[in-house]
């Protein structure tokens, strides 16, 4: 007699869904980092507080994300990525 492995299926966590969608949209690693900061509710100034990124660069990453995801605002980005 062989032993069967029991597996369970669970809903994906919101951050897992967002990660999968961002990968599918072709977001770069840095764009994904910025996006997760936005999903956490951080402002451009807060995100730019991290070393080696300026507010202008944050805006550039957001603009690229908006184009890739097909949205026009942070609110639309969040709504499009979180279940």
Secondary structure, 3 states (H helix, E strand, C coil): CCCCCCCCCCCCCHHHHHHHHHHHHCCCHHHHHHHHHHHCCCCHHHHHCCCCCCHHHHHHHHHHHHHHHCCCCHHHHHHHHCC
